[in-house]
Every structure is written in structure tokens, then in C-alpha cells.
């Protein structure tokens, strides 16, 4: 039985190795796309926070001008 196992295994290994390599390559590419998407999302989030802070400053300026004109 020990001599039959290697001969039985080789045909499957000839098919499994390319399938495994293709699977690893697709997984790697998908992982790269996921990381890139996360980076882009983080950049957008930071830009949004910056814009919100700018709007808060403008709002405070407008309130100060309005309070100054009433007094």
C-alpha cells in the first residue's frame, strides 16, 4: 500500500499546485485592492474632517460678525 500512495498522489499534485498558485495570486491581488480602498476611504475621511473644521471656523466668524453688528 505504501508504494501505491505516491503514484496516486502525483496526478493530483500536478493539478493542485497550479490551482493553489492561481488562488494565492488572486487572494494577493484582492488584498491589495482592499488595502488601497481602505487608504482612499481614510483620505476622504480626513478631507471631510478638514472641510468640517473650516465650516465651523466660518460659522464662528459669521456669529461673531452678527454679534458685533447687533451691539
C-alpha positions in Angstrom: 0.0 0.0 0.0 2.9 2.4 0.7 4.1 2.2 -2.9 0.6 3.0 -4.3 0.3 6.3 -2.4 3.0 8.3 -4.2 1.7 7.2 -7.6 -1.8 8.1 -6.6 -0.8 11.5 -5.2 1.3 12.8 -8.1 -1.6 13.3 -10.6 -3.5 15.3 -8.0 -0.4 17.3 -7.0 0.1 18.2 -10.7 -3.4 19.7 -10.7 -3.4 21.2 -7.2 -0.2 23.1 -7.4 -1.3 25.4 -10.3 -4.7 25.8 -8.7 -3.0 26.7 -5.4 -0.7 29.2 -7.2 -3.6 30.9 -9.0 -5.6 31.0 -5.8 -2.7 32.7 -3.9 -2.2 35.2 -6.7 -6.0 36.1 -6.8 -6.0 36.4 -3.0 -3.0 38.7 -3.0 -4.5 41.0 -5.7 -7.8 41.1 -3.8 -5.9 42.0 -0.6 -4.0 44.8 -2.4 -7.3 46.2 -3.7 -8.8 46.1 -0.2 -5.9 47.9 1.3 -6.0 50.6 -1.5 -9.7 51.1 -0.9 -9.2 51.5 2.8 -6.5 54.1 2.2 -8.7 56.0 -0.2 -11.5 55.9 2.3 -9.2 57.2 5.1 -8.0 60.1 2.8 -11.7 61.0 2.0 -12.5 60.9 5.7 -9.6 63.2 6.6 -10.6 65.6 3.8 -14.2 65.6 5.1 -12.9 66.4 8.7 -10.8 69.2 7.4 -13.8 70.7 5.5 -16.0 70.4 8.6 -13.4 72.3 10.7 -13.2 75.0 8.0 -17.0 75.3 8.1 -17.0 75.5 11.9 -14.5 78.4 11.7 -16.5 80.2 9.1 -19.7 79.7 11.2 -17.9 81.1 14.3 -16.7 84.1 12.2 -20.3 84.7 11.0 -21.7 84.5 14.5 -19.0 86.9 15.7 -19.8 89.4 12.9 -23.5 89.1 13.6 -23.0 89.6 17.3 -20.7 92.6 16.6 -23.2 94.3 14.3 -26.0 93.9 16.9 -24.0 95.6 19.6 
